[in-house]
């Protein structure tokens, strides 16, 4: 009887060890699978309220995020619907919160939830930032929603390295298309030659231009060579002409800015990185 009880006890110990090893192995495999799985497909059409983190209170960080947000808006050709959020009276209304992390084309992006409580409406958006880079291509606004007398929104489909932004507002803007390359958001085009004009007609330097325009060549879907861009500028708060050279989607060399006739400002870039600016 003692021998039988001893044998039964040994069997129980062995079974317990076996279950422990099995559970540990399953747990380990789950961790490996999670680490090996990179999700880079997203459809961003709403705010995940649970993912909203702490409000940013550091003044230097707020100044940095303001500059990043403004730079991101300024990359768009058409005047952004929310251009007035940088006007002095609205500047302090911007609230930034930590939000999710995104992995796009195997690169990590930090994101921030942005909120403004207007007296007659509410605004919220999501800003993606590659904080390891310091250039004008390191960020992108992937979601916006304004609820007021006039409603406005933008949503985004991210698939692999492609970022497609879609607008819906009373002033319908053109949808935007970007490629994420080396951690940067670069303008993406299907055609080898781009010559687009739209909006109201303008007369600059004695010539007739449309309100907005893009003209240049591409290589592997990215801007390359000399380009002329008729677009809105925050610096001048109006439509201006910008022209200069691109290398694989990045501004390079001297870029000329003409608000009213002749060149007023020259900015110098080194493969996307701003170097200096001067006025004539």
SERO-4910 file (N, C-alpha, C, O; in steps of 0.05 Angstrom, whole numbers):
BEGIN
 pado doro    nc1    nc2    nc3   cac1   cac2   cac3    cc1    cc2    cc3    oc1    oc2    oc3
  Unk    A     17    -24      0      0      0      0     17     25      0     12     44    -14
  Unk    A     39     25     17     58     47     18     71     51     -9     74     74    -19
  Unk    A     78     29    -22     91     30    -49     72     43    -69     80     59    -86
  Unk    A     47     35    -68     27     46    -86     23     76    -82     22     91   -102
  Unk    A     22     85    -57     19    114    -52     43    130    -61     40    152    -71
  Unk    A     67    118    -57     92    131    -66     93    134    -96    101    155   -106
  Unk    A     84    113   -110     84    113   -140     64    134   -150     69    149   -168
  Unk    A     41    135   -137     20    155   -144     30    183   -140     25    201   -157
  Unk    A     45    187   -119     56    214   -112     76    222   -134     76    246   -142
  Unk    A     93    204   -142    113    210   -163     99    217   -189    108    236   -203
  Unk    A     79    203   -196     64    208   -221     52    236   -221     53    251   -241
  Unk    A     41    245   -198     29    271   -195     50    293   -198     45    313   -211
  Unk    A     74    288   -186     96    307   -189    104    311   -218    108    333   -227
  Unk    A    107    288   -232    115    289   -260     94    304   -277    102    320   -295
  Unk    A     69    298   -273     48    312   -287     48    342   -282     44    358   -300
  Unk    A     54    349   -257     55    377   -249     77    391   -264     74    414   -273
  Unk    A    101    378   -265    124    389   -279    118    393   -309    125    413   -321
  Unk    A    105    372   -320     99    373   -348     80    396   -355     85    410   -375
  Unk    A     60    401   -338     41    423   -343     56    450   -340     50    468   -355
  Unk    A     75    452   -321     89    477   -317    106    483   -341    106    506   -351
  Unk    A    120    463   -352    137    467   -375    120    475   -399    127    494   -414
  Unk    A     97    461   -403     80    466   -425     69    495   -425     69    509   -445
  Unk    A     60    504   -401     49    531   -398     71    551   -403     66    572   -417
  Unk    A     95    546   -393    117    565   -398    124    567   -427    129    589   -437
  Unk    A    124    544   -441    130    543   -469    110    559   -485    117    574   -503
  Unk    A     84    555   -479     63    569   -493     66    599   -489     63    615   -507
  Unk    A     71    607   -463     74    635   -457     97    647   -473     95    669   -484
  Unk    A    120    633   -474    143    642   -488    137    645   -518    145    665   -530
  Unk    A    123    626   -529    116    627   -558     99    651   -564    102    664   -584
  Unk    A     79    656   -546     62    679   -550     78    705   -550     72    722   -567
  Unk    A     97    708   -532    114    732   -532    130    735   -557    132    757   -568
  Unk    A    140    713   -568    156    714   -592    138    722   -616    146    739   -632
  Unk    A    114    711   -617     95    718   -638     88    747   -638     86    760   -659
  Unk    A     83    758   -614     77    786   -611    100    803   -621     95    823   -636
  Unk    A    124    797   -613    147    812   -621    153    810   -651    162    830   -663
  Unk    A    147    788   -663    152    784   -692    130    796   -709    134    798   -734
  Unk    A    107    803   -698     85    813   -714     86    843   -715     84    856   -694
  Unk    A     90    854   -739     91    883   -742     66    892   -757     62    886   -781
  Unk    A     49    907   -743     24    916   -756     30    943   -769     36    963   -755
  Unk    A     28    944   -795     32    970   -809      9    976   -827     12    991   -846
  Unk    A    -14    965   -821    -39    972   -836    -59    984   -816    -66    970   -797
  Unk    A    -68   1008   -821    -86   1022   -803   -107   1037   -819   -101   1048   -840
  Unk    A   -131   1037   -809   -152   1055   -819   -159   1074   -796   -173   1065   -778
  Unk    A   -151   1099   -798   -155   1118   -776   -178   1135   -783   -176   1155   -798
  Unk    A   -201   1129   -771   -225   1145   -776   -240   1153   -751   -263   1162   -752
  Unk    A   -226   1150   -728   -238   1158   -703   -216   1160   -682   -193   1152   -687
  Unk    A   -223   1170   -658   -204   1172   -636   -210   1149   -616   -232   1144   -608
  Unk    A   -188   1135   -609   -190   1114   -589   -187   1128   -562   -165   1133   -552
  Unk    A   -209   1134   -549   -209   1149   -524   -193   1136   -502   -180   1149   -486
  Unk    A   -192   1109   -502   -177   1094   -482   -147   1099   -485   -132   1098   -466
  Unk    A   -138   1105   -510   -110   1108   -515    -99   1136   -509    -75   1141   -510
  Unk    A   -117   1155   -503   -109   1182   -496    -94   1182   -469   -106   1174   -449
  Unk    A    -69   1191   -470    -53   1191   -446    -53   1218   -431    -72   1233   -432
  Unk    A    -31   1223   -417    -29   1247   -401    -27   1272   -419    -16   1271   -441
  Unk    A    -38   1293   -408    -36   1319   -422     -7   1330   -420      5   1328   -399
  Unk    A      3   1340   -443     30   1351   -443     30   1378   -429     14   1396   -437
  Unk    A     46   1381   -408     47   1406   -393     73   1421   -395     75   1445   -389
  Unk    A     94   1407   -404    120   1420   -407    119   1441   -429    113   1435   -452
  Unk    A    126   1466   -422    123   1488   -441    141   1485   -465    133   1491   -487
  Unk    A    165   1475   -461    184   1471   -484    173   1450   -503    176   1452   -527
  Unk    A    161   1429   -492    150   1408   -509    126   1419   -524    122   1412   -548
  Unk    A    110   1435   -512     87   1447   -525     96   1465   -548     83   1464   -569
  Unk    A    116   1481   -544    127   1498   -565    137   1481   -588    133   1487   -611
  Unk    A    151   1459   -582    161   1440   -602    138   1428   -618    140   1426   -643
  Unk    A    117   1419   -604     95   1407   -618     79   1427   -635     70   1420   -657
  Unk    A     77   1451   -625     65   1472   -641     79   1477   -668     67   1479   -689
  Unk    A    106   1478   -666    123   1482   -690    120   1458   -709    119   1462   -733
  Unk    A    119   1434   -698    117   1410   -715     90   1409   -729     88   1403   -752
  Unk    A     69   1416   -714     42   1416   -725     40   1437   -747     28   1432   -769
  Unk    A     50   1461   -743     49   1482   -763     65   1474   -788     56   1478   -810
  Unk    A     88   1462   -784    105   1453   -806     90   1431   -822     92   1431   -847
  Unk    A     76   1414   -808     61   1392   -822     39   1404   -839     35   1395   -862
  Unk    A     24   1423   -828      3   1436   -843     14   1451   -868      2   1451   -889
  Unk    A     38   1463   -864     49   1479   -886     58   1463   -910     62   1473   -931
  Unk    A     63   1437   -905     71   1420   -928     48   1416   -948     53   1408   -971
  Unk    A     24   1420   -939      1   1417   -956     -1   1441   -975      4   1463   -967
  Unk    A     -9   1435  -1000    -10   1456  -1020    -33   1475  -1015    -30   1500  -1014
  Unk    A    -57   1464  -1011    -81   1480  -1006    -80   1491   -977    -71   1477   -959
  Unk    A    -90   1516   -973    -90   1526   -946   -106   1508   -928   -129   1502   -934
  Unk    A    -94   1499   -906   -108   1480   -888   -134   1492   -877   -136   1516   -873
  Unk    A   -153   1475   -873   -179   1485   -863   -176   1498   -836   -190   1516   -829
  Unk    A   -156   1487   -820   -152   1497   -793   -128   1516   -791   -114   1516   -771
  Unk    A   -124   1532   -812   -101   1550   -812   -101   1570   -789    -80   1579   -780
  Unk    A   -125   1577   -779   -127   1598   -759   -120   1589   -731   -120   1605   -712
  Unk    A   -113   1563   -727   -106   1554   -700    -79   1565   -691    -72   1563   -668
  Unk    A    -64   1577   -710    -38   1588   -703    -40   1619   -700    -20   1632   -695
  Unk    A    -64   1630   -704    -68   1658   -698    -65   1663   -668    -73   1646   -652
  Unk    A    -54   1686   -661    -47   1692   -633    -70   1686   -614    -65   1675   -592
  Unk    A    -94   1694   -621   -117   1691   -602   -124   1662   -598   -137   1655   -578
  Unk    A   -117   1644   -617   -123   1616   -614   -100   1598   -606   -103   1575   -599
  Unk    A    -76   1610   -606    -51   1595   -602    -52   1579   -576    -43   1556   -575
  Unk    A    -61   1592   -554    -60   1579   -528    -83   1559   -524    -83   1545   -504
  Unk    A   -101   1557   -543   -123   1538   -541   -115   1509   -546   -128   1490   -538
  Unk    A    -92   1505   -561    -83   1479   -568    -75   1462   -544    -60   1471   -527
  Unk    A    -87   1438   -542    -80   1420   -520    -68   1394   -532    -80   1383   -551
  Unk    A    -45   1385   -522    -32   1362   -533    -32   1340   -511    -27   1345   -488
  Unk    A    -38   1315   -520    -38   1292   -502    -22   1269   -515    -21   1267   -539
  Unk    A     -8   1253   -499      5   1230   -509    -16   1211   -520    -38   1208   -509
  Unk    A     -9   1197   -542    -28   1179   -555    -12   1153   -562      8   1147   -550
  Unk    A    -22   1138   -581    -11   1112   -588     16   1114   -602     25   1135   -610
  Unk    A     29   1091   -604     52   1088   -621     44   1072   -646     29   1052   -644
  Unk    A     54   1080   -669     47   1067   -694     73   1056   -707     94   1068   -704
  Unk    A     70   1033   -720     93   1022   -735     85   1023   -765     66   1009   -773
  Unk    A     99   1038   -781     94   1041   -809    119   1035   -825    139   1048   -821
  Unk    A    117   1016   -843    140   1007   -859    164   1002   -841    187   1010   -847
  Unk    A    159    988   -819    180    979   -800    193   1002   -785    214    998   -773
  Unk    A    180   1025   -784    190   1048   -769    170   1056   -747    146   1054   -752
  Unk    A    179   1063   -724    162   1071   -702    156   1101   -703    174   1117   -707
  Unk    A    131   1108   -699    122   1136   -698    107   1141   -672     89   1126   -665
  Unk    A    115   1162   -658    100   1171   -635     76   1187   -645     78   1199   -666
  Unk    A     54   1187   -630     32   1203   -639     21   1219   -615     24   1212   -592
  Unk    A      7   1241   -622     -4   1259   -602    -33   1265   -609    -40   1269   -632
  Unk    A    -50   1265   -589    -78   1272   -592    -79   1302   -586    -69   1312   -566
  Unk    A    -92   1317   -605    -94   1346   -603   -123   1354   -600   -141   1343   -613
  Unk    A   -128   1373   -582   -156   1381   -577   -158   1411   -573   -140   1423   -561
  Unk    A   -180   1422   -583   -186   1450   -578   -216   1452   -570   -233   1441   -584
  Unk    A   -222   1465   -548   -250   1469   -540   -257   1498   -548   -252   1517   -533
  Unk    A   -270   1501   -571   -280   1527   -579   -306   1533   -565   -319   1515   -555
  Unk    A   -314   1559   -564   -339   1566   -552   -362   1554   -569   -383   1547   -558
  Unk    A   -358   1553   -595   -380   1544   -613   -374   1518   -627   -386   1512   -647
  Unk    A   -354   1503   -617   -347   1478   -630   -324   1463   -617   -312   1474   -598
  Unk    A   -319   1440   -627   -297   1423   -616   -279   1414   -639   -289   1406   -660
  Unk    A   -253   1414   -635   -234   1404   -655   -216   1384   -642   -207   1387   -619
  Unk    A   -210   1362   -657   -191   1342   -647   -176   1330   -671   -187   1329   -693
  Unk    A   -152   1322   -667   -136   1310   -688   -114   1292   -677   -110   1291   -653
  Unk    A   -101   1277   -695    -79   1260   -688    -55   1267   -704    -56   1269   -729
  Unk    A    -32   1272   -691     -7   1279   -704     13   1257   -700     20   1250   -677
  Unk    A     23   1246   -722     44   1226   -721     71   1240   -724     74   1257   -741
  Unk    A     91   1232   -708    117   1244   -709    139   1223   -706    138   1206   -688
  Unk    A    159   1225   -723    184   1209   -720    203   1227   -706    217   1244   -718
  Unk    A    205   1224   -679    220   1243   -663    250   1238   -665    266   1253   -652
  Unk    A    259   1218   -680    287   1213   -684    298   1230   -707    322   1231   -711
  Unk    A    280   1243   -722    288   1260   -745    281   1289   -739    261   1295   -725
  Unk    A    297   1307   -751    292   1335   -748    291   1348   -775    310   1362   -784
  Unk    A    269   1343   -790    265   1356   -815    235   1360   -821    219   1351   -805
  Unk    A    229   1372   -844    201   1378   -849    184   1354   -858    160   1356   -862
  Unk    A    197   1331   -860    183   1307   -870    178   1287   -847    169   1264   -853
  Unk    A    183   1294   -822    181   1275   -800    154   1272   -788    151   1256   -769
  Unk    A    133   1286   -798    107   1285   -785     84   1286   -805     88   1294   -828
  Unk    A     61   1278   -795     37   1278   -813     12   1278   -795     11   1265   -775
  Unk    A     -8   1295   -803    -33   1295   -790    -51   1274   -803    -57   1276   -827
  Unk    A    -59   1254   -788    -73   1231   -800   -103   1230   -793   -118   1214   -803
  Unk    A   -111   1248   -775   -140   1249   -769   -147   1277   -759   -131   1290   -745
  Unk    A   -170   1287   -768   -181   1312   -759   -211   1310   -757   -224   1297   -773
  Unk    A   -222   1325   -738   -251   1327   -737   -258   1353   -724   -251   1358   -701
  Unk    A   -273   1370   -739   -283   1395   -728   -313   1394   -728   -326   1390   -749
  Unk    A   -326   1397   -705   -355   1398   -703   -363   1426   -695   -358   1434   -672
  Unk    A   -375   1441   -714   -383   1468   -708   -405   1475   -729   -419   1457   -738
  Unk    A   -408   1500   -735   -427   1508   -755   -420   1495   -782   -438   1488   -797
  Unk    A   -394   1494   -788   -384   1480   -812   -367   1456   -802   -348   1460   -788
  Unk    A   -375   1432   -810   -361   1408   -802   -338   1402   -822   -341   1406   -846
  Unk    A   -316   1392   -811   -293   1385   -828   -280   1360   -816   -280   1356   -792
  Unk    A   -269   1343   -834   -255   1319   -824   -235   1309   -844   -237   1315   -868
  Unk    A   -215   1295   -834   -197   1280   -851   -192   1253   -838   -189   1251   -813
  Unk    A   -192   1232   -854   -186   1205   -845   -163   1193   -861   -157   1204   -882
  Unk    A   -151   1172   -852   -127   1162   -865   -127   1131   -867   -135   1117   -848
  Unk    A   -119   1121   -891   -114   1093   -895    -84   1089   -898    -72   1100   -916
  Unk    A    -73   1073   -880    -44   1066   -881    -41   1037   -888    -51   1019   -874
  Unk    A    -28   1031   -911    -24   1004   -920      5   1000   -928     14   1012   -948
  Unk    A     20    985   -912     49    982   -917     63   1009   -915     64   1021   -893
  Unk    A     75   1018   -937     89   1044   -936     73   1067   -948     84   1089   -952
  Unk    A     48   1062   -954     31   1082   -967     12   1094   -947     -1   1081   -931
  Unk    A     10   1121   -947     -8   1136   -930    -27   1152   -948    -18   1170   -962
  Unk    A    -53   1146   -947    -72   1160   -964    -92   1175   -946   -105   1163   -929
  Unk    A    -92   1201   -949   -108   1219   -932   -132   1229   -948   -130   1238   -971
  Unk    A   -156   1227   -936   -181   1234   -949   -195   1256   -933   -197   1253   -908
  Unk    A   -205   1276   -946   -218   1299   -933   -248   1299   -938   -258   1288   -958
  Unk    A   -262   1312   -920   -290   1317   -923   -296   1343   -909   -295   1345   -885
  Unk    A   -303   1364   -925   -309   1390   -913   -324   1406   -934   -325   1399   -957
  Unk    A   -335   1429   -925   -349   1447   -944   -330   1456   -966   -338   1459   -989
  Unk    A   -305   1461   -959   -284   1468   -979   -268   1443   -984   -247   1439   -973
  Unk    A   -278   1426  -1001   -266   1400  -1006   -237   1403  -1017   -233   1415  -1038
  Unk    A   -218   1393  -1002   -190   1394  -1010   -184   1369  -1026   -198   1349  -1024
  Unk    A   -162   1370  -1041   -154   1346  -1055   -143   1326  -1035   -130   1333  -1015
  Unk    A   -148   1300  -1040   -137   1279  -1023   -106   1279  -1026    -96   1286  -1047
  Unk    A    -92   1269  -1005    -63   1269  -1005    -53   1241  -1006    -65   1223   -995
  Unk    A    -29   1237  -1018    -17   1211  -1020     12   1213  -1013     27   1229  -1024
  Unk    A     21   1196   -994     49   1197   -985     60   1169   -984     46   1149   -982
  Unk    A     87   1168   -986    102   1143   -981    120   1147   -957    133   1167   -955
  Unk    A    120   1127   -939    137   1128   -916    163   1115   -924    164   1090   -929
  Unk    A    185   1130   -924    211   1120   -932    232   1131   -913    234   1155   -909
  Unk    A    248   1113   -902    269   1121   -882    257   1138   -860    270   1156   -850
  Unk    A    233   1131   -852    220   1145   -830    209   1172   -836    202   1188   -818
  Unk    A    207   1179   -863    196   1205   -871    171   1202   -888    168   1182   -902
  Unk    A    154   1222   -887    130   1222   -904    136   1238   -929    139   1263   -928
  Unk    A    138   1225   -952    145   1237   -977    122   1237   -996    107   1218   -998
  Unk    A    118   1260  -1011     97   1262  -1031     99   1240  -1052    121   1235  -1063
  Unk    A     77   1226  -1057     76   1203  -1075     59   1210  -1099     37   1220  -1096
  Unk    A     69   1204  -1124     54   1209  -1148     55   1184  -1166     74   1170  -1167
  Unk    A     32   1180  -1180     31   1157  -1199     44   1164  -1226     53   1146  -1240
  Unk    A     44   1190  -1234     54   1197  -1260     83   1207  -1259     92   1218  -1238
  Unk    A     97   1204  -1281    125   1212  -1283    127   1243  -1286    147   1254  -1279
  Unk    A    107   1255  -1298    106   1284  -1302     81   1295  -1288     59   1286  -1294
  Unk    A     85   1315  -1271     63   1327  -1256     59   1355  -1266     78   1371  -1266
  Unk    A     35   1362  -1274     28   1390  -1282     -1   1394  -1275    -19   1391  -1291
  Unk    A     -6   1402  -1250    -33   1405  -1239    -38   1434  -1232    -21   1447  -1220
  Unk    A    -61   1444  -1240    -69   1471  -1233    -99   1470  -1224   -115   1457  -1237
  Unk    A   -105   1484  -1202   -133   1484  -1194   -138   1509  -1176   -119   1522  -1167
  Unk    A   -163   1514  -1171   -171   1537  -1154   -176   1562  -1171   -179   1560  -1195
  Unk    A   -177   1585  -1158   -181   1611  -1171   -156   1620  -1186   -134   1612  -1179
  Unk    A   -160   1636  -1207   -138   1647  -1222   -125   1671  -1207   -139   1687  -1194
  Unk    A    -98   1672  -1208    -83   1693  -1196    -64   1705  -1216    -55   1691  -1235
  Unk    A    -57   1731  -1213    -37   1743  -1230    -13   1750  -1213    -14   1767  -1195
  Unk    A     10   1737  -1218     35   1742  -1204     57   1746  -1224     60   1732  -1244
  Unk    A     73   1768  -1220     95   1774  -1237     86   1777  -1266    100   1771  -1285
  Unk    A     62   1788  -1270     51   1792  -1296     41   1768  -1310     32   1769  -1333
  Unk    A     42   1745  -1297     33   1720  -1309      8   1710  -1295      4   1716  -1271
  Unk    A     -8   1695  -1309    -33   1684  -1298    -27   1657  -1286    -17   1639  -1300
  Unk    A    -34   1653  -1261    -31   1628  -1248    -58   1620  -1235    -74   1637  -1229
  Unk    A    -61   1595  -1231    -84   1586  -1215    -76   1589  -1186    -52   1591  -1179
  Unk    A    -96   1588  -1169    -91   1591  -1140    -71   1571  -1129    -55   1577  -1112
  Unk    A    -73   1546  -1139    -55   1525  -1131    -43   1511  -1155    -56   1509  -1176
  Unk    A    -18   1502  -1152     -7   1488  -1175     18   1472  -1167     33   1479  -1148
  Unk    A     23   1450  -1181     47   1433  -1178     57   1426  -1205     42   1417  -1223
  Unk    A     83   1431  -1210     95   1424  -1236    123   1414  -1232    140   1428  -1220
  Unk    A    128   1389  -1242    155   1378  -1240    155   1349  -1249    134   1339  -1258
  Unk    A    177   1336  -1245    180   1308  -1253    185   1290  -1229    193   1299  -1208
  Unk    A    179   1264  -1232    183   1245  -1211    201   1223  -1220    204   1217  -1243
  Unk    A    212   1209  -1200    228   1185  -1205    221   1165  -1183    224   1171  -1159
  Unk    A    211   1142  -1191    202   1122  -1171    180   1135  -1153    180   1130  -1129
  Unk    A    162   1151  -1166    139   1162  -1152    145   1186  -1134    127   1198  -1123
  Unk    A    171   1194  -1132    178   1216  -1114    188   1240  -1130    198   1237  -1153
  Unk    A    185   1264  -1119    194   1288  -1133    224   1288  -1138    239   1282  -1120
  Unk    A    232   1294  -1162    260   1296  -1169    264   1318  -1189    247   1323  -1207
  Unk    A    286   1333  -1187    293   1354  -1205    279   1380  -1197    270   1383  -1174
  Unk    A    276   1399  -1216    265   1425  -1212    234   1424  -1210    221   1411  -1226
  Unk    A    224   1437  -1189    195   1439  -1185    186   1467  -1181    200   1483  -1169
  Unk    A    161   1473  -1190    148   1499  -1184    122   1492  -1169    106   1476  -1179
  Unk    A    118   1505  -1147     95   1499  -1130     81   1525  -1123     93   1542  -1110
  Unk    A     56   1528  -1131     39   1551  -1124     22   1542  -1101      4   1525  -1104
  Unk    A     27   1552  -1077     14   1541  -1053     11   1562  -1031     21   1585  -1033
  Unk    A     -5   1555  -1011     -8   1573   -988     16   1571   -970     28   1550   -966
  Unk    A     23   1595   -959     46   1596   -940     38   1609   -914     25   1630   -914
  Unk    A     45   1596   -892     40   1608   -866     57   1632   -861     49   1652   -848
  Unk    A     82   1632   -872    100   1654   -868     88   1680   -879     91   1701   -866
  Unk    A     74   1679   -901     63   1703   -914     33   1705   -911     21   1726   -917
  Unk    A     20   1683   -901     -9   1682   -899    -23   1689   -926    -41   1704   -927
  Unk    A    -13   1677   -947    -24   1681   -974    -13   1660   -993      5   1644   -985
  Unk    A    -23   1660  -1017    -12   1642  -1038     14   1653  -1048     15   1677  -1055
  Unk    A     34   1637  -1051     60   1646  -1061     71   1625  -1081     59   1603  -1084
  Unk    A     92   1632  -1095    106   1613  -1113    131   1603  -1099    148   1620  -1090
  Unk    A    135   1577  -1098    160   1566  -1088    172   1549  -1110    158   1534  -1123
  Unk    A    198   1552  -1114    211   1536  -1135    239   1528  -1126    254   1544  -1113
  Unk    A    247   1504  -1133    273   1494  -1126    276   1465  -1134    261   1455  -1151
  Unk    A    297   1452  -1123    304   1425  -1132    297   1404  -1110    300   1409  -1086
  Unk    A    289   1380  -1120    284   1357  -1103    303   1335  -1110    311   1331  -1133
  Unk    A    312   1320  -1090    327   1295  -1094    312   1273  -1079    312   1273  -1054
  Unk    A    300   1255  -1094    285   1232  -1082    265   1242  -1061    263   1230  -1039
  Unk    A    250   1262  -1069    228   1272  -1051    236   1292  -1031    219   1302  -1016
  Unk    A    262   1299  -1029    272   1317  -1008    281   1344  -1021    295   1343  -1041
  Unk    A    274   1366  -1009    285   1392  -1019    315   1392  -1016    326   1382   -996
  Unk    A    328   1403  -1036    357   1404  -1035    367   1429  -1049    357   1437  -1070
  Unk    A    387   1442  -1037    398   1467  -1049    381   1491  -1042    367   1491  -1022
  Unk    A    382   1512  -1059    367   1536  -1054    339   1535  -1064    333   1526  -1086
  Unk    A    320   1544  -1047    292   1546  -1054    284   1575  -1053    291   1589  -1034
  Unk    A    268   1584  -1073    261   1612  -1076    231   1616  -1071    214   1601  -1081
  Unk    A    225   1636  -1055    198   1641  -1046    190   1669  -1056    202   1689  -1049
  Unk    A    168   1670  -1072    159   1694  -1085    130   1700  -1078    112   1688  -1090
  Unk    A    125   1719  -1059     97   1725  -1052     84   1745  -1070     61   1741  -1077
  Unk    A     98   1765  -1078     86   1786  -1095    107   1794  -1116    119   1815  -1113
  Unk    A    110   1779  -1137    129   1786  -1158    156   1774  -1154    159   1749  -1156
  Unk    A    177   1790  -1148    204   1779  -1147    209   1762  -1122    192   1761  -1104
  Unk    A    231   1748  -1122    238   1731  -1099    242   1747  -1074    257   1767  -1075
  Unk    A    229   1739  -1052    231   1754  -1027    249   1739  -1007    263   1751   -991
  Unk    A    249   1712  -1008    264   1696   -988    276   1672  -1002    265   1661  -1021
  Unk    A    300   1665   -992    314   1641  -1002    320   1623   -978    332   1632   -958
  Unk    A    311   1598   -980    317   1578   -959    336   1557   -971    333   1549   -994
  Unk    A    356   1550   -956    375   1529   -965    371   1503   -950    369   1503   -925
  Unk    A    370   1481   -965    366   1454   -954    389   1436   -962    401   1439   -983
  Unk    A    393   1416   -945    412   1395   -952    398   1368   -949    396   1357   -927
  Unk    A    388   1358   -972    373   1333   -973    351   1332   -951    350   1314   -935
  Unk    A    335   1353   -952    312   1354   -934    316   1368   -908    297   1376   -894
  Unk    A    341   1373   -900    346   1386   -874    350   1416   -880    366   1424   -897
  Unk    A    335   1433   -865    337   1462   -868    364   1471   -857    372   1464   -835
  Unk    A    377   1488   -873    404   1499   -866    403   1528   -858    412   1535   -836
  Unk    A    391   1545   -875    390   1573   -870    369   1587   -887    359   1575   -906
  Unk    A    364   1613   -881    347   1628   -898    356   1657   -899    369   1667   -880
  Unk    A    350   1670   -921    358   1698   -924    337   1713   -939    321   1700   -953
  Unk    A    336   1739   -937    316   1756   -951    330   1774   -971    353   1783   -966
  Unk    A    317   1779   -993    328   1798  -1013    316   1826  -1010    323   1844  -1025
***
